[in-house]
Amino acid sequence: MSTYKLRPWTEIVKLHPDVESGNTAVAAYAIDLGALAAGDPNIPAAYRDAQSFFGITYPTSGLRRMLADVLGRLCGQEGDRVLQLRSPFGGGKSHTLAALYYAAKERSALAQTPECQNLPDPGEVRVAVFDGEKFDALAGKEVGGQQIRTMWGWLAWQLGEDAFALVREHDANKTAPGGDVVAQMLGEKPTLLLLDEVLQYLERASADRVLDSTHERQAKDFMHVLSVEVARAPKAVMVYSLQASPHEALGNSALLEELDHITSRVDAKREPVTGDEVLAVLKRRLLSQPPDEATAVGVAQELSQVVTHMRESYAQTEEARHVAQDEGVALRDRMVAAYPFHPALIDIMKDRWASVKDFQRTRGAIRFLAVCMHSLKERGNAQVVLGPGDVPLEDGDVLHAFFTEVGQREPYRSVVDSDIIGARARTKPIDDRLARENPALRNVRPALRLATAILMYSFGGLTRPGSNGEQLPAGAVEDEILAACVGPDLDSTTARACLKDMSDVRGCLYLHYDGARYCFKTTPNVNFMVEQEADAVDRDRGRIDAEIKERLGAQLSQHSAFLWPERTDEIPDEDASFLVGYLPISFALKRPADQERIAKEFFEKYGDRPRRYRNGLSLAVPSRAEIEPLRRSMRYMLAIKRVMGKQSQLTREQLDQVRERQRTEEAGVESALRKLYSTVWLPRVRDGAIGIDRVEVGGRGLQATAIHARVMELLTSVSPQHVFGKVMPSKIVERMKLGQAAEGGERRLGLRVQDVQDAFFGILGFPRLTDHTVLANAIAAGVEQGLFGYVAQPSPALGEDGRYQVAPERVAFQRPLLADEIDSDTGFIMLPEALPLPPETVPAPLLDPLPDRSDEMAVTIAGTAMPGALVSVSGGGEGASQQLEEGETRFAVRVQLHAGAVNTLHVTARDANARLSQPAVMVIRQGEDDSGGGAGVTRSVQLSFWATREQLFAAWQGLANLADAAGTVHVTVEGRKDDGFDPVWLRNAVTEPIEESGAEVDG
């Protein structure tokens, strides 16, 4: 860590004279646009003239764009001329309107601001200001002996005598002028109209009757006409402000929506301050000059390193450590931008207090910070930065300013006195004890700092991510509090211990901790009751683990899940299902070498004999990082049950708190249980011995919520896939080496279904299957596709003719077969060449030698078949068939062959039940067909190219078009990799997905 010398911010920065002098009245930070335009001498000096105003104004990117757009339109440039101004925390609407006013009235003052040079200069501009908060809807305003009664009258009066003459009668009668009159009033000179607090004016105008209408309706009509005519005028601009929410709009959301739609284009709505620009806005207003950048960088580096090291030390994975480092860099940059403030304090006001009913977004926040800064400078107890924990609540002015902004002064007075700053505040004994143990903490006062920060977080709430404006509860999680409070003078370990002391039985009376968030509330907490019961539960650790096992058992009721096995025979063997053994939480606490030894015992043994179905077994390993959170939540769940057993001793409010805590702890238990098994171990062969494949959830977003479902989703759905719910019939032929010569030299023509099952569930390296039905479905599909036949007879004998000795009618081949018909105990599969022939049936003769033909010719196919069979010959010119009578076995079918064509004859015989009893094929090749089609016809297309993943996707449409035209295409794919492909990956990620697509792989 750097050895940069940290000093209090008060020794480095220079405060604005208003802050330095203690002039922290609300009026000192408020802009009254109407008074400013009228030249009222009572407005704050900082806002009284253009030069002073721009001296304290930070030109954000939004404000600079607004100035450029408005000045450009006043010069006659194209673009939006009716602009709506909505400003969140950090840049008041009135402040922006004032900037536009001074920019138009005194362009030279704006040019002195470095960031605002080279903006358009429209020359002399007519400016009219309407402040709806000040303009009386009934009486209007008297000026120069003239009584002006309406908005249109007041705007026209400021534009000049000629403009007012156009609307004099309309003003007197309170009837809105039409578009032609408004267009004349605007004229062709550069004209800027600034309208503030229009909604308040319309609210009051609704009570003023005008003939059969109301003043409000006339005013809304004028706003609409004015927006239309300004949009048409060559050098006019209208900027009007709106409240940021229905609450600020006095609850009149319908009227707010009407005014909102005056500007229909989204890009005509402007927010002058966005993101972290608020930091520069605050510093420009509260400091007399920017802080020294080198100092800001040094402080930011020191503080961000402390927070980053804290988060790294609690990170459980390498990925989490990288996240902590990235967050540290972002925090450092924000601290540089925020200095001398801690960005967490600004975020609290901007993101949380903004939802408080009475919080004034800009002027209130600036005043609160000004009061804090003045107090800390006067008292001399400032820290390195002004953060959430450094607010000097013991100063009556600061406390008053705080409650002015967040409200609830009286309800929270006892909270502040009892727990934070009172003579007997509960934080004092904690800080005194820490100071005795470590004198360096005497002036740090960790408990006071943490309690103050929590109080700042206890008002308002963040919006829940992804929700429709739903707010999270008030308060903050531990990481937020620590990140806002730790520093070189307070380490995270001490801060965590201090938080625990504050929330336990000896801690604060009003600090509530629901297992996730710390928050001060006006009701006493019940934590001490829960803690007392938790201490009793803690003395029986076995009870906690037994409860965890019981909760797991309720979720793991599947026949393929086995909870906390201690012996290898507690997980079955020869069960044709993929089994998961959920190891006990004590397993996670063992040494890695012991863990591997135990896991290999489960993979290799079943009791005192070797395990046969080792390819169908996995072990779910508990995460060490989740065990203590799980035990803690379960400990409190048991404690809460004991407290709930004493309901008669609890008030209704306390009972609600206990139930809230119960819901939180229940959620904690469920979350910890869900994350407990995030790693699965699978057996594999490594160097001739059993090894272990580790599959981890990592950052994958699993959809399932149940424990076993999540494990199976990880194994079956996440790439690369480890367990399969489908296998191609060809995979059975390939893996079982059907048709290949065995060690004795004889080809394997068939085998028992039990052998297939034993191989897939027993041999490591075979595809892992979810259960036996996967094989049954594959066998049924293979029978229907003609890859092999199936008979429910174990191990039929093989005859001298190379065919199995079994009744042909019992063999299923090339017909649909239900998976339920496949019996692993008695089933047998055989290749087509080894199928038994029907009685008295011989293969159809083949013409040999093949006739040398140049013209069409007829051939006769003759042979024998089962009595009553239907013999069909297809191919050549037209097919033909013959139905044998009962007792008739011989057939002779005559077919016509085409001249010069490749003729393939297919001969089939089906019995009375339409089952195929004799397949036969005659192939006659007389040369390639090169006739017909005309000149220039392409009969064969061959392409070869190298492509990346992206190029392959781009070329895919061309290949698909070729397949559409040809019916099928033959695809040859070559991929090269210098260091070679992992065979397991190649099989799982490439070969099997292609086979499972249904494509016929020929190599």
ABEGO torsion letter per residue (X at the ends): XBABBBBBAAAABBBBAAAAAGBABAAAABBBAAAAAAGBAABBAAAABAAAAAAABBBBAAAAAAAAAAAAAAAGBBEBABBBBBBBBGBBAAAAAAAAAAAAABAAAAAABAAABGBBBAEBBBBBBBBAAABBAAAEBBBGGBBBABAAAAAAAAAEAAAAAAAAAAAAAGBBBBAAAAAAAAEABBBBBBBBGAAAAAAAAAABBBEABBAAAAAAAAAAAAAAAAAABAABBBBBBBBABAAAAGGBAAAAAAAAAABABAAABBBABBEAAAAAAAAAAABABBBBAAAAAAAAAAAAAAAAAAAAAABABAAAAAAAAAAAAAAAAAAAAAOABBAAAAAAAAAAAAABAABBAAAAAAAAAAAAAAAAAAAGABBABBBAAABBAABAAAAAAAAAAAEGAAAAAAAAAAAAABAABAAAAAAAAAAAABAAAAAAGAAAAAAAAAAAAABEBBBBBGBBGBBBBBEBBAAAAAAAABBAABBAAAAAAAAAAAABAABBAABBBAGABBBBBABBBAAAAAAAAAAAAAABAAAAAAAAAAAAAAABABAABBBGBABAAABBBGBBBBBBBBBBAAAAABBAAAAAAAAAAAAABBEABBBABAAABBBBBBBAAAAAAAAAAAAAAAAAAAAAAAAAABBAAAAAAAAAAAAAAAAAAAAAAAAABABBBBBBBBGGBBBBBBBBAEABBBABABAAAAAAAAAAABOBBABBABBBAAAAAAAAGBGBBBAAGBBBABBBAAAAAAAAAABBGBBBBABAAAAAAAAAAAAAAGABBBBBBBGBBBBAAGBBBBBAAABBBGBBBBAAABBAAABBBBBAAABBBBBGBBBBBBBOBBBBBABBBBBBBBEBBBBGBBBBBBEEBBBBBBBBBBGBABBBBBBBBBBGBBBBBBBBBBBAAGBBABBBBBBBBAEBBABEGEBGBBABBBBBBBBBAAAAAAAAAAAAAAAAAAGBBBBBBBBBBAAEBBAAAAAAAAAAAAAAAGBBBAX
